[in-house]
Amino acid sequence: MSEQTLTPRRLRSSLSPSDFAFRVIARSGGGLVLLITGGIGVFLAYQAKPTLQRYGWKFFTEQAWNPEANRIGVAAVLFGTVVIATIAILIAFPLALGTALYISEWAPRGLKKTLVAVVDLMVAVPSIVYGLWGFFLLQPWVIHLSRWITTWFGWIPVFKVDTDPRAAVFDGATYASSAFIAGIVVAMMVMPIACAVMREVFDQTPQGEREAALALGSTSWGVVQAVVLPFGRGGIIGGTMLGLGRALGETIAVVMIVSPLFEINWHVVQSGSITISSMIALRYGEASGSQLNALMAAGLVLFVITLIVNLIAGFVVARSRSGAGTEI
């Protein structure tokens, strides 16, 4: 027998017209998003260049924002942005986690659809509505909570105020328009976003692992502890960081509530604070020339921070799709 040379057959895969069109549209959409995001960053960097060249690192350490006195910096507004966003996340995280677990694990089927619709609807509520709710309905009640916090926890520097909380005459203006009130309102805005991400990840928990835990004698809460929470760890972190990204950039609601104060205010329950986005909204209408460039520089700082937070959140959420690390 003569030896025959075996050559592997070349496999050719040809896309159908519909698959090819879908691939082109998907790639074009992804590329367009990157192009727009990059364009925004380049535009802000170009507009901010004169300010950064003029003030240098002093722009990041100066608290005042007084163009007439040649004093411009983002230290105070950046501090206020971080404080309000932190308060919002500390309040929104347990609410989002508890709501997501209830919807995913314990809510009856009929009620589950209603709760999902309500949470999704909360995302669509305009910022100004939350701002009006916070200013007219929430603030008159929260100032009493702020006074109670100061009365019993005033020995902690962040909860201290400049007046005596035990005074016979209650000075409500001291506690109104504070970072604490703004943080509560922003928390109600970011909670639905974090809750939606957590719920989607919890729903992807493998049914086989749930049943295995139940077969071993685990309770409903035990299944959540041993299976659902470990599987959704990445979704919890990612959803929280996505909410943080929105909290950092919230504008209208903060403008309506806080009293602008261009200095670092460590007392979160006391009146006075400012964020980058609210400062831009307040000063943009009257800005021109170098002042506009300074606002663009502040916007660039917020853009970079938000972009980093959202990129990390997206990376964490993407890695949470598998149940690696789940222990029963």
Secondary structure, 3 states (H helix, E strand, C coil): CCCCCCCCCCCCCCCCHHHHHHHHHHHHHHHHHHHHHHHHHHHHHHHHHHHHHHHCCHHHHCCCEEHHHCEECCHHHHHHHHHHHHHHHHHHHHHHHHHHHHHHHHCCHHHHHHHHHHHHHHHHCCHHHHHHHHHHHHHHHHHHHHHHHHHHHCCCHHHCCCCCCCCCCCCHHHHCCEHHHHHHHHHHHHHHHHHHHHHHHHHCCCHHHHHHHHHCCCCHHHHHHHHHHHHCHHHHHHHHHHHHHHHHHCCHHHHHHCCECCCCCCCCCCECECCHHHHHHHHHHHCCCHHHHHHHHHHHHHHHHHHHHHHHHHHHHHHCCCCCCCCC
